[in-house]
Amino acid sequence: MRKIKELIYKFDNIDVKPISILGGIGFSILFTIVLMITTLLGMLIITPALESLGSMQESSVVVQIINGISEIGVQILAYCATITFMKKRYIDKSNDDITIEYTPVVKLKGNDYIKLIIFSLGEITFVLGLSYFLNLIPIPEFIQELISGEDVAYPFLVTLIIGGILAPIVEEILFRGMLLKGLLKKYSLKKSAIVGGGMFSILHLPDIQNVLAIIVGSIIYSFVYAYTRSIVPTIILHMSYNTIATLFDELTLRLDILNEGFSNIQPIILIAIGAFIMITCYKGMRLKDRYKEKLKEAF
């Protein structure tokens, strides 16, 4: 845990090369390619060894545990290799003075973190309403074929660890800690946030129905990062969202009545409720005002 904390603080304080819009597209594509390659390599290295170990076990529970460890191990290996590669490519080595103890511009308090988690609940509600709304819109057949591919099915606990913990840490380190930081060296905050949100959505293709919601969430995450100058709050936001979404998906699989209950609610109501919660929590943290106050204190 300490190593992860140190890694996060390091990325808060490193200097990144300026990144253009075209460079941002390249960043996202490169990240996707490197992650795919390292994942495949991890599967070739870790999976066979653990599968042979699992084949010697008679207990199905033990086999499932071994398979779960294998899948998580592959992702950890792939994420570490990807971060290392992207760091070598985009870090400005001319200013490599890294300090572990880093204080963000706006230091968040206890109630701010509660608002971040509640914000994630609003984001889930917003995405849910938007998904139901987009389902009402006819989608061309060729697009349906594009998005109809089967997702990789992981056991629930493995999905929770990979999607709820590992992925948010890695994605925030790279997309807020590196990409957004590089964009901010060339563009305004608003432009950088919009471009960064678009680049982040590339990772979630071909999930076309959720791209808009992903962009909106990513833009807000970008503003949170810009005012705090720390990826810690955005990691909390991202973890909360992914964890709640994973738990909700598991509940809808086990309790169809839950899914039916939500689908009977007008999508626009869910969108409005979600947007209200997000706006209220974001405004309640007063990040922009506190940022300005910090700047006044500095001069």
Secondary structure, 3 states (H helix, E strand, C coil): CHHHHHHHHHHHHCCECCCCHHHHHHHHHHHHHHHHHHHHHHHHHCHHHHHHHHHCCCCHHHHHHHHHHHHHHHHHHHHHHHHHHHHHHHECHHHCCCCCCCCCCCCCCHHHHHHHHHHHHHHHHHHHHHHHHHHCCCCCHHHHHHHCCCCCCCCHHHHHHHHHHHHHHHHHHHHHHHHHHHHHCCCCHHHHHHHHHHHHHHCCCCCHHHHHHHHHHHHHHHHHHHHHCCCHHHHHHHHHHHHHHHHHHHHHHHCHHHHHHHHCCCHHHHHHHHHHHHHHHHHHHCHHHHHHHHHHHHC
